[in-house]
């Protein structure tokens, strides 16, 4: 009777699941796919409108001005178009790349942090919280 009562009490608190495996309440790593898609779409749209398009148009305008003032020469065969195309492509790429840190911050706010690469840091875990039951179960001190 006492074991059933204590099991019921632990289930009410939420520390013991049906298969008697303890889970940290602050370490819920579940992130909804719809939230990820929303942030991804938002990043794609904002990086295009706020960075890639302005950089592309700006680099093409500067290149056009340099060609118009004869600082840069036109191609005899193709005219100014190859230089303008390269300037547009490079401006687009630089604009998209410049928005990466903003998108990374948005994903981190959602709860998706880097788990590899130089941004992850040494000994990175998905749940930074270590509660008393975790300490008792592992028998180790928290890694900080």
Residue, then its C-alpha position, 0 to 999 in steps of 0.5 A: x500500500x505504501x509503495x502504491x501511495x508513493x508511486x501515485x505521489x511521484x506520478x502526480x508530481x510528474x517525476x516518474x513516467x509509466x515505465x518508471x524512468x525519471x525525466x527532468x521536467x525542465x529538460x523537455x527537448x521536444x520542439x514542434x515541427x510547425x514552430x521550426x518550419x515557421x522560424x525557417x520560413x520567417x528567416x528565408x523571407x526576412x533574409x531575402x527582403x532585408x538583406x539579399x535583395x538590397x545587397x544584390x541591387x546595391x552591388x548591381x547599381x555600383x557595378x553599373x555606375x562603375x561601368x557607366x563611368x568607364x572605370x570598369x570596361x564593358x565586355x566587347x562581346x557581351x556588354x555590361x551584363x556579365x559584370x552585372x550578373x556576377x555583382x548581383x549573384x555575389x550581392x545576393x550571396x553576401x546578403x543571405x550569409x549576413x543574415x545567418x547570425x540572426x537566424x541562429x539567434x531565432x532558432x536558439x530562442x526557440x530552443x534549438x541550439x548548436x550541437x556541433x561545430x565551434x558554436x556548441x562549446x565543450x561538453x554541451x548538453x541539451x538540458x543545462x539544468x541538473x536537479x536533485x533527482x538527476x544528481x542522486x541518480x547519476x551520482x555526479x556533480x553538475x557539469x558547468 
